[in-house]
Amino acid sequence: MSLGDRLRRIPVAARLAAMMAGVLVVGIGTFGAVGLVHSRRQALKAVRSDARRLVRSLERALRGQMLRKGADLGDSVARIARPGGVESLTLTSHKGSIRYATRKKVIDTTVKIGDARCTGCHPGGGRGHHGTELKSAVQILERPMVARATMPILNARECSTASCHAHSATETVLGVLEIDVSYRSTARMLRTQRLVLVALLVAIVGITTPLVFLLVRRWVGRPVAQLLRGTRHVARGEMDLVMPVGGGELGELTAAFNVMQERLRTGQRQIVISEKLASVGKLAAAVAHEINNPLTGILTFAEELSEDSAEDDPRRRDYEVIRHETLRCRQIVRRLLDFARQEQPSMRRLRAADVLDDTLALVGRLAVFHDIRIVREEAEDLPGLLGDPSQLQQVFLNLLVNAAQAMPQGGTLTIRGALDGEAMIHLDFVDTGQGIREEHVERIFEPFFSTKQGESSGLGLAVCLGIIEQHGGAIVVSSTVGVGSTFRVSLPAARPDEKPVSIADPQPGRDR
Amino acid sequence: MTEAKIVEGTRILVIDDEEIIHTSLSKILSREGWRVEAAYSARDGLARLELERFDLVITDLMMPRMDGLHFLRALAKCTSVPVLMITGYPTIRTAIQAMRLGAVDYVAKPFTRKELLGPVRRALQPESAENAPVGGPAGTDALLLGSVYFLPHHAWARVEQNGSFLIGAEESFLRATGKVSTISAPGELVEQGHIGLWTTTEKGEEHGLIMPLSGRIVAVNRQLLRSPSGLHAGDWLLRIVPSRLDAELELLARRR
């Protein structure tokens, strides 16, 4: 597996979380680094000016000390320098010899001319005065962590007039005061700051990344995984998994997926039925052709035997049974073939109400409708539809007769018509009959399924469904035992400009 | 039924590729005193017809090598003997076409004795061979109120209001059967190409009236069924709501 493939396999939640962590590290890291550099610069500037101020004050203080008779300069120096503040202090004469120092070892040693203390006046390292940079200077040293400040001690009148007569009036610079001021605490502060920043970064990344991971997994990963499971289910041909619908776009997607599944399920059922019908048709034709010749033989001989036997022959009844059952076989084969030759509809523009009017006018004459009250509740403004009037009449006739037969003691048959949105016309045939048992409801459209033992071919509703499906519609049934049944015929409404198109009718739209 | 014997020495040629059909037909027909000869292919049958005289040919519609319609065309060239078709149900459409091509009638397999004998008797009537079926194909002409479509030698169907049709017997059917004494009560449904009503003549013969259209019966002419002796070709017998009108009308002839 290539790296790309492996990366693609990582769940989206993990990828998003990793990306989030990366963005946080880079973002906060850059921001923090810039801040740190800035604050270090500021801190060192403060260290530098502190050191300068300190060396100046010390110079003034020491000058006063030196002028005071009998003062112990060494003692003063030792007192000034404290650990954490002034780390060390040296007082060097302009000749280079160290007079006082906090580190006793270096007292009376000589400083080389290249030393930082000398370069103020002797920039080239030579003996002569090349410049007189008679100001304080500060140098930041890394190891040890100190700011090294130097201050030249200039000659003054009181120096040469002092009682000690240590300096003559001709000298300019008497010596150099050098102190090392520690900035360790500042450095520690900076380091702490850096540590805090890193800790903060780790904390933010450590909290947000799993949070993002969990939320994405919950809001995206889980519904997507669910959809994936659903899709695989459907791919395997199982369409019974109804998924819980969440919120947001993925929720809508899940809802849409459920609807799609439902449609697929209906479509599949219809395909199964039409395939069943098609194969039944082929089978019927083959069976009929093969079976009709032997049936002819059986029928002839049964009739012959029956007629030739004496009136009191006990077998006469048996021959009659054979004859009768052969006729039943013939009827079954004929029904089969009848069903097999379903015709293409020949479409024209019509109104469902007109077809219903015609059908009801004929149906009223049938005995089965004697105790049935027919109520019509159709919306007045139902749009027209494209259909085959004789086929639709056949469907309505079947549904009406079925409804009447379901109410042998009489009852009410209500016909409702309504428009659903702009696309479908629903016609409901509602009876107050005995209802259909739940286990039968799913099966009543199957060919050869009948609840009327022996009285029906079991093809009426299958043919109706076939016709309505050829019209692009559907029939659904809902029923409660003891209350009644509703057969809903849904047919697509014709668009105002829609012209009938039919294979069967070469001259569409022509009035017959 | 002895009086039903038409002429001694009536010869009938049966053409079918199945032995059992020959056995059955000869059993039924020889009981009536007719002589039954067998041919097992259309070619064989044509050869016999060229050499011998027959009063009636009964032939299957679907046979290997030459089907019934080709056979009818070939037969029309050499002889004027009446032809009765027998057919398995899948070829009802062809059977009706066969009647338009000159067959006097047809019987669907499997048939009962009376279903076979009625058409055979009608076909053996001297005038039956003369009136070749007439009327052009119905086609997809406009369906006008009052238009009459018919199945030759059997029944007509007239366009009525509300999309229903009235059905009555054809003149030639009534002429061939003779005076009708009773008419059987019909069922709920009728099918094109199948017998929908039985008539019994004064001679005691039974004749099935083949329906021109399929559909559900919504009314019957009760008065006529009670006293059918005055049955006339113009009388209606049944009112039906057709179930396969478009496909079925094409098969019928139309009276102009």
Chai-1 contact restraints between the chains, C-beta under 6 A:
chainA,res_idxA,chainB,res_idxB,connection_type,confidence,min_distance_angstrom,max_distance_angstrom,comment,restraint_id
A,A285,B,P90,contact,1.0,0.0,6.0,A-B,restraint_1
A,A288,B,G88,contact,1.0,0.0,6.0,A-B,restraint_2
A,A288,B,Y89,contact,1.0,0.0,6.0,A-B,restraint_3
A,A288,B,P90,contact,1.0,0.0,6.0,A-B,restraint_4
A,H289,B,G88,contact,1.0,0.0,6.0,A-B,restraint_5
A,H289,B,P90,contact,1.0,0.0,6.0,A-B,restraint_6
A,N292,B,G88,contact,1.0,0.0,6.0,A-B,restraint_7
A,N292,B,K109,contact,1.0,0.0,6.0,A-B,restraint_8
A,N292,B,P110,contact,1.0,0.0,6.0,A-B,restraint_9
A,N293,B,E18,contact,1.0,0.0,6.0,A-B,restraint_10
A,N293,B,I20,contact,1.0,0.0,6.0,A-B,restraint_11
A,N293,B,I21,contact,1.0,0.0,6.0,A-B,restraint_12
A,L295,B,P110,contact,1.0,0.0,6.0,A-B,restraint_13
A,T296,B,I21,contact,1.0,0.0,6.0,A-B,restraint_14
A,T296,B,S24,contact,1.0,0.0,6.0,A-B,restraint_15
A,T296,B,K109,contact,1.0,0.0,6.0,A-B,restraint_16
A,T296,B,P110,contact,1.0,0.0,6.0,A-B,restraint_17
A,G297,B,I20,contact,1.0,0.0,6.0,A-B,restraint_18
A,G297,B,S24,contact,1.0,0.0,6.0,A-B,restraint_19
A,L299,B,P110,contact,1.0,0.0,6.0,A-B,restraint_20
A,T300,B,S24,contact,1.0,0.0,6.0,A-B,restraint_21
A,T300,B,K27,contact,1.0,0.0,6.0,A-B,restraint_22
A,E303,B,R113,contact,1.0,0.0,6.0,A-B,restraint_23
A,E304,B,K27,contact,1.0,0.0,6.0,A-B,restraint_24
A,R330,B,P110,contact,1.0,0.0,6.0,A-B,restraint_25
A,R334,B,Y89,contact,1.0,0.0,6.0,A-B,restraint_26
A,L337,B,Y89,contact,1.0,0.0,6.0,A-B,restraint_27
A,E343,B,R244,contact,1.0,0.0,6.0,A-B,restraint_28
A,E343,B,A247,contact,1.0,0.0,6.0,A-B,restraint_29
A,S346,B,D246,contact,1.0,0.0,6.0,A-B,restraint_30
A,D358,B,N162,contact,1.0,0.0,6.0,A-B,restraint_31
A,D358,B,G163,contact,1.0,0.0,6.0,A-B,restraint_32
A,A361,B,N162,contact,1.0,0.0,6.0,A-B,restraint_33
A,L362,B,N162,contact,1.0,0.0,6.0,A-B,restraint_34
A,L362,B,S164,contact,1.0,0.0,6.0,A-B,restraint_35
A,L362,B,V218,contact,1.0,0.0,6.0,A-B,restraint_36
A,L362,B,V241,contact,1.0,0.0,6.0,A-B,restraint_37
A,R365,B,V218,contact,1.0,0.0,6.0,A-B,restraint_38
A,R365,B,A219,contact,1.0,0.0,6.0,A-B,restraint_39
A,S390,B,P242,contact,1.0,0.0,6.0,A-B,restraint_40
A,S390,B,L245,contact,1.0,0.0,6.0,A-B,restraint_41
A,Q393,B,G163,contact,1.0,0.0,6.0,A-B,restraint_42
A,Q394,B,S243,contact,1.0,0.0,6.0,A-B,restraint_43
A,L397,B,V241,contact,1.0,0.0,6.0,A-B,restraint_44
A,A504,B,D246,contact,1.0,0.0,6.0,A-B,restraint_45
A,R512,B,A142,contact,1.0,0.0,6.0,A-B,restraint_46
A,R512,B,L143,contact,1.0,0.0,6.0,A-B,restraint_47
